[in-house]
């Protein structure tokens, strides 16, 4: 009963913001729930992410997208994600699956499971939504979503960013953000191993 009342109040608050007689869609309600941190974690399927993009475009909101393994989240990741979010209204983070990380980083990775990595990322205020992907790169996902801004860290060159060509062709922009020297999950793991050997 409490949940039903809370949803009804939220839906009513959305309806009165509209001009004339109109209704609230379940998708608008879902977005509002996410904004109030009432919805779980902000994890989307690929189809849900595409719906988010359509809803954002109808609101003239600017979508920023980035991707990564985010295996051991560190200060560099946090600063990077905050900077990425500042480039638009919403930040969508594509995260490599465990199998994808293993193929990219080696048999002993990831250190943290996908569920754990998502749980930590979703706790950051800069991250609006997370979409897991299983390929080595999120190129296909980016080509479907076509964000307004595609962001990568300072160790990338613009012409090497997966999905970058499609984003540019669609009128979006590519941004290479600051590199935080000494901030790397791989470096952290090497340092831990040195200390335990």
MDAnalysis code that builds the backbone (N, CA, C; Angstrom):
import MDAnalysis as mda
import numpy as np

u = mda.Universe.empty(591, n_residues=197, atom_resindex=np.repeat(np.arange(197), 3), trajectory=True)
u.add_TopologyAttr("name", ["N", "CA", "C"] * 197)
u.add_TopologyAttr("resid", np.arange(1, 198))
u.add_TopologyAttr("resname", ["UNK", "UNK", "UNK", "UNK", "UNK", "UNK", "UNK", "UNK", "UNK", "UNK", "UNK", "UNK", "UNK", "UNK", "UNK", "UNK", "UNK", "UNK", "UNK", "UNK", "UNK", "UNK", "UNK", "UNK", "UNK", "UNK", "UNK", "UNK", "UNK", "UNK", "UNK", "UNK", "UNK", "UNK", "UNK", "UNK", "UNK", "UNK", "UNK", "UNK", "UNK", "UNK", "UNK", "UNK", "UNK", "UNK", "UNK", "UNK", "UNK", "UNK", "UNK", "UNK", "UNK", "UNK", "UNK", "UNK", "UNK", "UNK", "UNK", "UNK", "UNK", "UNK", "UNK", "UNK", "UNK", "UNK", "UNK", "UNK", "UNK", "UNK", "UNK", "UNK", "UNK", "UNK", "UNK", "UNK", "UNK", "UNK", "UNK", "UNK", "UNK", "UNK", "UNK", "UNK", "UNK", "UNK", "UNK", "UNK", "UNK", "UNK", "UNK", "UNK", "UNK", "UNK", "UNK", "UNK", "UNK", "UNK", "UNK", "UNK", "UNK", "UNK", "UNK", "UNK", "UNK", "UNK", "UNK", "UNK", "UNK", "UNK", "UNK", "UNK", "UNK", "UNK", "UNK", "UNK", "UNK", "UNK", "UNK", "UNK", "UNK", "UNK", "UNK", "UNK", "UNK", "UNK", "UNK", "UNK", "UNK", "UNK", "UNK", "UNK", "UNK", "UNK", "UNK", "UNK", "UNK", "UNK", "UNK", "UNK", "UNK", "UNK", "UNK", "UNK", "UNK", "UNK", "UNK", "UNK", "UNK", "UNK", "UNK", "UNK", "UNK", "UNK", "UNK", "UNK", "UNK", "UNK", "UNK", "UNK", "UNK", "UNK", "UNK", "UNK", "UNK", "UNK", "UNK", "UNK", "UNK", "UNK", "UNK", "UNK", "UNK", "UNK", "UNK", "UNK", "UNK", "UNK", "UNK", "UNK", "UNK", "UNK", "UNK", "UNK", "UNK", "UNK", "UNK", "UNK", "UNK", "UNK", "UNK", "UNK", "UNK", "UNK", "UNK", "UNK", "UNK"])
u.atoms.positions = np.array([
    [0.832, -1.200, 0.000],
    [0.000, 0.000, 0.000],
    [0.876, 1.262, 0.000],
    [1.937, 1.254, 0.824],
    [2.823, 2.426, 0.880],
    [3.461, 2.708, -0.478],
    [3.906, 1.641, -1.151],
    [4.512, 1.819, -2.479],
    [3.503, 2.375, -3.477],
    [2.275, 1.881, -3.430],
    [1.234, 2.343, -4.357],
    [0.945, 3.832, -4.139],
    [0.878, 4.248, -2.901],
    [0.613, 5.653, -2.586],
    [1.779, 6.521, -3.049],
    [2.982, 6.057, -2.814],
    [4.167, 6.820, -3.226],
    [4.213, 6.971, -4.750],
    [3.929, 5.892, -5.481],
    [3.897, 5.953, -6.945],
    [2.797, 6.892, -7.441],
    [1.629, 6.826, -6.809],
    [0.512, 7.689, -7.214],
    [0.869, 9.160, -7.005],
    [1.501, 9.479, -5.882],
    [1.904, 10.858, -5.617],
    [2.947, 11.334, -6.618],
    [3.894, 10.463, -6.925],
    [4.929, 10.829, -7.885],
    [4.317, 11.039, -9.271],
    [3.423, 10.145, -9.682],
    [2.757, 10.282, -10.982],
    [1.959, 11.575, -11.038],
    [1.259, 11.904, -9.951],
    [0.478, 13.146, -9.913],
    [1.382, 14.367, -10.044],
    [2.537, 14.315, -9.392],
    [3.453, 15.463, -9.479],
    [3.994, 15.644, -10.894],
    [4.111, 14.552, -11.645],
    [4.563, 14.644, -13.035],
    [3.458, 15.171, -13.944],
    [2.227, 14.723, -13.718],
    [1.096, 15.133, -14.554],
    [0.856, 16.634, -14.438],
    [0.919, 17.184, -13.242],
    [0.588, 18.608, -13.083],
    [1.645, 19.520, -13.709],
    [2.795, 18.964, -14.086],
    [3.822, 19.750, -14.765],
    [3.545, 19.880, -16.265],
    [2.584, 19.100, -16.752],
    [2.274, 19.107, -18.183],
    [1.152, 20.101, -18.478],
    [1.129, 20.550, -19.724],
    [0.090, 21.486, -20.147],
    [-1.099, 20.697, -20.682],
    [-2.291, 21.079, -20.258],
    [-3.508, 20.432, -20.751],
    [-3.722, 19.057, -20.131],
    [-4.680, 18.319, -20.690],
    [-4.990, 16.980, -20.205],
    [-3.975, 15.998, -20.775],
    [-3.263, 15.336, -19.910],
    [-2.265, 14.363, -20.368],
    [-2.039, 13.308, -19.303],
    [-1.320, 12.289, -19.700],
    [-1.035, 11.175, -18.789],
    [0.472, 11.026, -18.634],
    [0.861, 10.275, -17.641],
    [2.269, 9.968, -17.406],
    [2.541, 8.567, -17.929],
    [3.621, 8.422, -18.672],
    [3.987, 7.093, -19.163],
    [4.736, 6.339, -18.069],
    [4.733, 5.028, -18.190],
    [5.483, 4.219, -17.210],
    [6.970, 4.541, -17.288],
    [7.418, 4.916, -18.484],
    [8.835, 5.256, -18.624],
    [9.168, 6.547, -17.892],
    [8.304, 7.569, -18.009],
    [8.514, 8.816, -17.276],
    [8.528, 8.556, -15.772],
    [7.649, 7.690, -15.339],
    [7.592, 7.346, -13.920],
    [8.879, 6.640, -13.482],
    [9.372, 5.758, -14.346],
    [10.638, 5.080, -14.045],
    [11.796, 6.045, -13.931],
    [11.862, 7.026, -14.838],
    [12.922, 8.040, -14.765],
    [12.829, 8.830, -13.471],
    [11.614, 9.217, -13.123],
    [11.433, 9.996, -11.889],
    [11.828, 9.182, -10.659],
    [11.498, 7.910, -10.658],
    [11.904, 7.043, -9.547],
    [13.421, 6.977, -9.437],
    [14.068, 6.845, -10.578],
    [15.530, 6.793, -10.582],
    [16.118, 8.085, -10.027],
    [15.536, 9.223, -10.412],
    [16.020, 10.512, -9.933],
    [15.887, 10.638, -8.424],
    [14.872, 10.025, -7.863],
    [14.661, 10.092, -6.420],
    [15.366, 8.962, -5.674],
    [16.161, 8.183, -6.416],
    [16.870, 7.044, -5.834],
    [15.933, 6.040, -5.181],
    [14.705, 5.936, -5.724],
    [13.766, 4.934, -5.227],
    [13.854, 3.659, -6.048],
    [14.394, 3.765, -7.253],
    [14.519, 2.597, -8.118],
    [15.850, 1.914, -7.848],
    [15.924, 0.587, -8.032],
    [17.163, -0.118, -7.745],
    [18.252, 0.168, -8.763],
    [19.348, 0.653, -8.342],
    [20.660, 0.711, -8.997],
    [20.813, 1.387, -10.352],
    [19.762, 1.619, -11.108],
    [19.919, 2.275, -12.399],
    [20.521, 1.392, -13.478],
    [20.494, 0.068, -13.293],
    [21.040, -0.850, -14.292],
    [19.990, -1.084, -15.370],
    [20.413, -0.901, -16.637],
    [19.495, -1.032, -17.765],
    [19.939, -2.152, -18.698],
    [18.979, -2.767, -19.343],
    [19.285, -3.654, -20.462],
    [19.531, -2.759, -21.674],
    [19.996, -3.354, -22.756],
    [20.215, -2.575, -23.972],
    [18.915, -1.936, -24.464],
    [17.811, -2.689, -24.446],
    [16.522, -2.148, -24.885],
    [16.069, -0.997, -23.991],
    [16.245, -1.154, -22.679],
    [15.878, -0.083, -21.763],
    [16.724, 1.166, -22.008],
    [18.008, 0.962, -22.302],
    [18.890, 2.098, -22.588],
    [18.411, 2.851, -23.824],
    [17.981, 2.120, -24.837],
    [17.471, 2.774, -26.046],
    [16.206, 3.569, -25.746],
    [15.363, 3.050, -24.868],
    [14.164, 3.788, -24.459],
    [14.523, 5.046, -23.680],
    [15.540, 4.946, -22.831],
    [16.014, 6.110, -22.079],
    [16.446, 7.208, -23.028],
    [17.175, 6.827, -24.063],
    [17.663, 7.808, -25.038],
    [16.489, 8.502, -25.726],
    [15.473, 7.752, -26.124],
    [14.295, 8.346, -26.767],
    [13.603, 9.332, -25.832],
    [13.460, 8.947, -24.574],
    [12.821, 9.831, -23.594],
    [13.656, 11.093, -23.377],
    [14.971, 10.938, -23.290],
    [15.852, 12.090, -23.097],
    [15.763, 13.047, -24.276],
    [15.748, 12.492, -25.488],
    [15.685, 13.348, -26.685],
    [14.380, 14.137, -26.707],
    [13.297, 13.518, -26.221],
    [12.018, 14.236, -26.182],
    [12.062, 15.374, -25.169],
    [12.971, 15.299, -24.209],
    [13.132, 16.349, -23.194],
    [14.277, 17.305, -23.523],
    [14.919, 17.115, -24.670],
    [16.082, 17.924, -25.061],
    [17.209, 17.836, -24.047],
    [17.385, 16.660, -23.464],
    [18.494, 16.445, -22.534],
    [19.691, 15.887, -23.292],
    [20.864, 16.156, -22.759],
    [22.123, 15.777, -23.403],
    [22.686, 14.529, -22.711],
    [22.904, 13.466, -23.480],
    [23.399, 12.204, -22.946],
    [24.906, 12.078, -23.155],
    [25.599, 11.806, -22.066],
    [27.027, 11.503, -22.108],
    [27.171, 10.005, -21.864],
    [28.083, 9.374, -22.595],
    [28.302, 7.935, -22.431],
    [29.793, 7.652, -22.338],
    [30.142, 6.712, -21.491],
    [31.506, 6.209, -21.412],
    [31.449, 4.724, -21.137],
    [32.601, 4.092, -21.092],
    [32.637, 2.653, -20.832],
    [33.949, 2.269, -20.167],
    [33.956, 1.076, -19.590],
    [35.179, 0.558, -18.993],
    [34.914, -0.684, -18.181],
    [36.004, -1.242, -17.647],
    [35.913, -2.429, -16.780],
    [35.587, -2.020, -15.343],
    [36.195, -0.930, -14.878],
    [35.986, -0.414, -13.523],
    [36.147, -1.527, -12.484],
    [37.256, -2.262, -12.611],
    [37.460, -3.438, -11.765],
    [37.734, -3.054, -10.313],
    [38.754, -2.261, -10.085],
    [39.004, -1.725, -8.754],
    [38.781, -0.220, -8.850],
    [37.633, 0.234, -8.397],
    [37.305, 1.647, -8.520],
    [38.233, 2.478, -7.647],
    [38.831, 3.513, -8.232],
    [39.783, 4.351, -7.485],
    [39.479, 5.825, -7.730],
    [40.259, 6.680, -7.098],
    [40.047, 8.127, -7.153],
    [40.030, 8.651, -8.592],
    [40.888, 8.103, -9.439],
    [40.918, 8.520, -10.843],
    [39.604, 8.240, -11.547],
    [39.009, 7.065, -11.277],
    [37.705, 6.736, -11.862],
    [36.646, 7.743, -11.416],
    [36.627, 8.041, -10.122],
    [35.608, 8.938, -9.570],
    [35.716, 10.319, -10.208],
    [36.927, 10.853, -10.294],
    [37.144, 12.173, -10.910],
    [36.747, 12.151, -12.387],
    [37.099, 11.074, -13.057],
    [36.786, 10.912, -14.485],
    [35.277, 10.909, -14.714],
    [34.548, 10.148, -13.908],
    [33.098, 10.050, -14.070],
    [32.409, 11.367, -13.726],
    [32.928, 12.083, -12.734],
    [32.376, 13.404, -12.401],
    [32.583, 14.375, -13.562],
    [33.779, 14.350, -14.147],
    [34.077, 15.226, -15.270],
    [33.200, 14.873, -16.474],
    [33.025, 13.570, -16.711],
    [32.171, 13.130, -17.817],
    [30.743, 13.636, -17.625],
    [30.199, 13.476, -16.437],
    [28.816, 13.904, -16.145],
    [28.646, 15.402, -16.374],
    [29.689, 16.180, -16.111],
    [29.593, 17.638, -16.256],
    [29.393, 18.074, -17.714],
    [29.584, 17.159, -18.654],
    [29.460, 17.490, -20.077],
    [28.035, 17.364, -20.610],
    [27.100, 16.939, -19.751],
    [25.725, 16.776, -20.209],
    [24.767, 16.684, -19.040],
    [23.550, 16.210, -19.344],
    [22.516, 16.095, -18.311],
    [22.526, 14.740, -17.615],
    [22.862, 13.692, -18.363],
    [22.842, 12.326, -17.827],
    [24.094, 11.587, -18.267],
    [24.551, 10.663, -17.420],
    [25.718, 9.846, -17.745],
    [25.329, 8.374, -17.762],
    [25.565, 7.744, -18.902],
    [25.346, 6.309, -19.085],
    [26.715, 5.640, -19.155],
    [26.931, 4.644, -18.299],
    [28.211, 3.943, -18.252],
    [28.011, 2.506, -18.721],
    [28.715, 2.129, -19.791],
    [28.705, 0.746, -20.271],
    [29.850, 0.008, -19.573],
    [29.543, -1.144, -18.986],
    [30.524, -1.883, -18.186],
    [30.749, -3.271, -18.770],
    [32.014, -3.624, -18.959],
    [32.375, -4.942, -19.483],
    [31.895, -6.057, -18.554],
    [31.358, -7.114, -19.128],
    [30.993, -8.305, -18.359],
    [32.256, -8.979, -17.828],
    [32.091, -9.934, -16.942],
    [33.243, -10.661, -16.396],
    [34.026, -11.369, -17.500],
    [33.310, -12.020, -18.434],
    [33.995, -12.715, -19.532],
    [34.763, -11.742, -20.410],
    [34.170, -10.580, -20.652],
    [34.826, -9.562, -21.463],
    [36.106, -9.063, -20.784],
    [36.044, -8.813, -19.482],
    [37.237, -8.373, -18.734],
    [38.321, -9.441, -18.801],
    [37.921, -10.679, -18.633],
    [38.877, -11.796, -18.667],
    [39.612, -11.844, -20.009],
    [38.869, -11.662, -21.098],
    [39.497, -11.668, -22.420],
    [40.460, -10.488, -22.602],
    [40.094, -9.353, -22.050],
    [40.910, -8.145, -22.223],
    [42.104, -8.078, -21.276],
    [41.900, -8.515, -20.022],
    [42.901, -8.286, -18.975],
    [43.648, -9.545, -18.529],
    [43.125, -10.725, -18.889],
    [43.800, -11.963, -18.495],
    [42.941, -12.830, -17.605],
    [43.382, -14.068, -17.438],
    [42.590, -15.090, -16.733],
    [42.350, -14.768, -15.266],
    [43.214, -13.948, -14.662],
    [43.052, -13.642, -13.242],
    [42.195, -12.400, -12.989],
    [41.565, -11.886, -14.019],
    [40.710, -10.721, -13.874],
    [39.296, -11.084, -14.329],
    [38.270, -10.427, -13.864],
    [38.311, -9.284, -12.965],
    [38.522, -9.706, -11.512],
    [38.954, -8.763, -10.717],
    [39.069, -8.993, -9.267],
    [37.664, -8.998, -8.666],
    [36.837, -8.042, -9.098],
    [35.457, -7.928, -8.619],
    [34.482, -8.379, -9.709],
    [33.440, -9.077, -9.319],
    [32.439, -9.543, -10.274],
    [31.674, -8.361, -10.864],
    [30.980, -8.619, -11.960],
    [30.169, -7.587, -12.589],
    [29.166, -7.005, -11.598],
    [28.489, -7.863, -10.837],
    [27.508, -7.372, -9.860],
    [28.154, -6.438, -8.844],
    [29.344, -6.794, -8.377],
    [30.042, -5.943, -7.409],
    [30.468, -4.626, -8.042],
    [30.975, -4.686, -9.266],
    [31.415, -3.459, -9.948],
    [30.232, -2.537, -10.205],
    [29.104, -3.116, -10.614],
    [27.899, -2.324, -10.843],
    [27.407, -1.698, -9.541],
    [27.439, -2.457, -8.465],
    [26.969, -1.958, -7.175],
    [27.765, -0.732, -6.731],
    [29.077, -0.772, -6.908],
    [29.922, 0.359, -6.517],
    [29.683, 1.547, -7.443],
    [29.648, 1.308, -8.751],
    [29.419, 2.400, -9.706],
    [28.071, 3.079, -9.481],
    [27.043, 2.284, -9.218],
    [25.702, 2.846, -9.082],
    [25.562, 3.704, -7.825],
    [26.502, 3.577, -6.892],
    [26.475, 4.394, -5.676],
    [27.017, 5.802, -5.919],
    [27.660, 6.021, -7.068],
    [28.224, 7.335, -7.374],
    [27.129, 8.267, -7.899],
    [27.085, 9.479, -7.378],
    [26.053, 10.429, -7.799],
    [26.215, 10.848, -9.257],
    [27.410, 10.719, -9.799],
    [27.642, 11.120, -11.193],
    [27.069, 10.120, -12.198],
    [26.824, 8.899, -11.775],
    [26.364, 7.834, -12.684],
    [24.843, 7.717, -12.626],
    [24.207, 7.954, -13.786],
    [22.750, 7.827, -13.846],
    [22.322, 6.410, -14.183],
    [22.969, 5.825, -15.209],
    [22.580, 4.495, -15.643],
    [23.805, 3.679, -16.013],
    [23.660, 2.362, -15.896],
    [24.727, 1.417, -16.227],
    [24.148, 0.359, -17.160],
    [24.901, 0.048, -18.219],
    [24.507, -1.021, -19.146],
    [25.669, -1.993, -19.271],
    [25.508, -3.234, -18.836],
    [26.567, -4.232, -19.037],
    [26.622, -4.657, -20.506],
    [27.822, -5.026, -20.974],
    [27.958, -5.561, -22.334],
    [29.004, -6.667, -22.318],
    [28.865, -7.616, -23.246],
    [29.708, -8.816, -23.225],
    [30.802, -8.826, -24.287],
    [30.744, -7.908, -25.252],
    [31.761, -7.879, -26.299],
    [33.062, -7.284, -25.736],
    [34.137, -7.359, -26.526],
    [35.406, -6.775, -26.090],
    [35.337, -5.255, -26.048],
    [34.557, -4.663, -26.958],
    [34.331, -3.218, -26.944],
    [32.829, -2.963, -27.016],
    [32.398, -1.784, -26.590],
    [30.968, -1.463, -26.653],
    [30.566, -0.820, -27.979],
    [31.332, -1.047, -29.028],
    [31.089, -0.364, -30.300],
    [29.659, -0.541, -30.795],
    [29.150, -1.775, -30.812],
    [27.785, -2.020, -31.298],
    [26.753, -1.285, -30.439],
    [26.959, -1.308, -29.135],
    [26.048, -0.626, -28.209],
    [26.072, 0.881, -28.455],
    [27.256, 1.448, -28.597],
    [27.396, 2.886, -28.847],
    [26.735, 3.267, -30.169],
    [26.904, 2.425, -31.188],
    [26.307, 2.706, -32.502],
    [24.783, 2.692, -32.449],
    [24.207, 1.958, -31.488],
    [22.749, 1.947, -31.324],
    [22.291, 3.149, -30.498],
    [23.020, 3.445, -29.434],
    [22.607, 4.505, -28.512],
    [22.913, 5.891, -29.078],
    [24.054, 6.044, -29.745],
    [24.472, 7.314, -30.336],
    [24.336, 8.474, -29.347],
    [25.154, 8.470, -28.300],
    [25.093, 9.547, -27.306],
    [25.478, 10.889, -27.918],
    [25.109, 11.962, -27.231],
    [25.508, 13.297, -27.675],
    [27.009, 13.504, -27.472],
    [27.525, 12.922, -26.393],
    [28.951, 13.034, -26.081],
    [29.466, 11.653, -25.702],
    [30.526, 11.217, -26.362],
    [31.187, 9.952, -26.028],
    [32.524, 10.307, -25.400],
    [32.788, 9.745, -24.227],
    [33.937, 10.140, -23.417],
    [34.852, 8.955, -23.149],
    [36.158, 9.202, -23.217],
    [37.161, 8.215, -22.781],
    [38.252, 8.951, -22.010],
    [39.087, 8.161, -21.330],
    [40.154, 8.726, -20.515],
    [41.336, 9.189, -21.355],
    [42.240, 9.928, -20.710],
    [43.350, 10.579, -21.379],
    [44.363, 9.669, -22.035],
    [44.292, 8.370, -21.797],
    [45.228, 7.443, -22.441],
    [44.699, 6.965, -23.800],
    [43.609, 7.563, -24.284],
    [43.035, 7.210, -25.590],
    [43.255, 8.333, -26.593],
    [43.331, 7.965, -27.859],
    [43.328, 8.912, -28.972],
    [41.923, 8.888, -29.572],
    [41.442, 10.027, -30.013],
    [40.067, 10.114, -30.518],
    [39.776, 9.133, -31.641],
    [40.746, 8.929, -32.538],
    [40.485, 8.036, -33.670],
    [40.479, 6.558, -33.285],
    [40.816, 6.255, -32.026],
    [40.832, 4.866, -31.564],
    [39.666, 4.552, -30.621],
    [38.751, 5.488, -30.435],
    [37.635, 5.278, -29.512],
    [36.546, 4.448, -30.194],
    [36.236, 3.299, -29.617],
    [35.196, 2.419, -30.165],
    [33.878, 3.168, -30.268],
    [33.267, 3.124, -31.459],
    [31.988, 3.780, -31.684],
    [32.089, 5.256, -32.011],
    [33.300, 5.791, -31.948],
    [33.493, 7.227, -32.148],
    [33.044, 7.733, -33.508],
    [33.334, 6.980, -34.550],
    [32.964, 7.412, -35.908],
    [31.451, 7.552, -36.050],
    [30.715, 6.602, -35.487],
    [29.250, 6.649, -35.578],
    [28.691, 7.839, -34.812],
    [29.277, 8.136, -33.653],
    [28.816, 9.272, -32.850],
    [29.061, 10.577, -33.602],
    [30.246, 10.725, -34.179],
    [30.570, 11.935, -34.949],
    [29.650, 12.081, -36.159],
    [29.401, 10.967, -36.862],
    [28.534, 10.984, -38.044],
    [27.115, 11.414, -37.677],
    [26.707, 11.100, -36.449],
    [25.368, 11.450, -35.980],
    [25.301, 12.879, -35.412],
    [26.431, 13.596, -35.445],
    [26.445, 14.976, -34.943],
    [26.887, 15.115, -33.503],
    [27.292, 13.999, -32.875],
    [27.780, 14.048, -31.499],
    [29.246, 14.445, -31.438],
    [29.778, 14.465, -30.237],
    [31.180, 14.842, -30.044],
    [31.922, 13.759, -29.257],
    [33.241, 13.734, -29.445],
    [34.121, 12.850, -28.686],
    [34.944, 13.712, -27.749],
    [35.105, 13.271, -26.513],
    [35.912, 13.996, -25.539],
    [36.902, 13.030, -24.894],
    [38.169, 13.430, -24.878],
    [39.201, 12.677, -24.165],
    [39.518, 13.486, -22.914],
    [39.220, 12.923, -21.755],
    [39.366, 13.649, -20.494],
    [40.759, 13.487, -19.902],
    [40.997, 14.222, -18.859],
    [42.301, 14.224, -18.205],
    [42.700, 12.824, -17.752],
    [43.988, 12.538, -17.879],
    [44.525, 11.276, -17.377],
    [45.087, 11.525, -15.986],
    [44.696, 10.704, -15.047],
    [45.152, 10.861, -13.663],
    [46.343, 9.926, -13.444],
    [47.510, 10.500, -13.506],
    [48.764, 9.740, -13.419],
    [48.798, 8.888, -12.157],
    [49.199, 7.629, -12.330],
    [49.338, 6.728, -11.186],
    [48.032, 6.128, -10.711],
    [46.925, 6.462, -11.359],
    [45.621, 5.930, -10.974],
    [45.196, 4.872, -11.984],
    [45.415, 3.610, -11.652],
    [45.106, 2.517, -12.566],
    [44.807, 1.261, -11.756],
    [43.732, 0.564, -12.131],
    [43.400, -0.699, -11.450],
    [44.531, -1.699, -11.618],
    [45.094, -1.781, -12.826],
    [46.183, -2.730, -13.079],
    [47.396, -2.406, -12.217],
    [47.687, -1.114, -12.081],
    [48.820, -0.694, -11.242],
    [48.557, -1.024, -9.775],
    [47.337, -0.822, -9.330],
    [46.976, -1.163, -7.948],
    [47.181, -2.655, -7.698],
    [46.758, -3.479, -8.635],
    [46.900, -4.930, -8.484],
    [48.375, -5.318, -8.447],
    [49.193, -4.707, -9.326],
    [50.641, -4.986, -9.304],
    [51.252, -4.617, -7.957],
    [50.857, -3.474, -7.406],
    [51.400, -3.042, -6.116],
    [50.978, -3.970, -4.984],
    [49.749, -4.439, -5.015],
    [49.277, -5.387, -4.001],
    [50.067, -6.689, -4.086],
    [50.279, -7.164, -5.312],
    [51.019, -8.415, -5.477],
    [52.470, -8.279, -5.003],
    [53.076, -7.135, -5.253],
    [54.474, -6.917, -4.787],
    [54.541, -7.003, -3.283],
    [53.541, -6.435, -2.615],
    [53.539, -6.412, -1.157],
    [53.278, -7.790, -0.549],
    [52.581, -8.641, -1.278],
    [52.251, -9.960, -0.730],
    [53.258, -11.040, -1.149],
    [54.141, -10.731, -2.103],
    [55.126, -11.721, -2.544],
    [56.289, -11.826, -1.574],
])
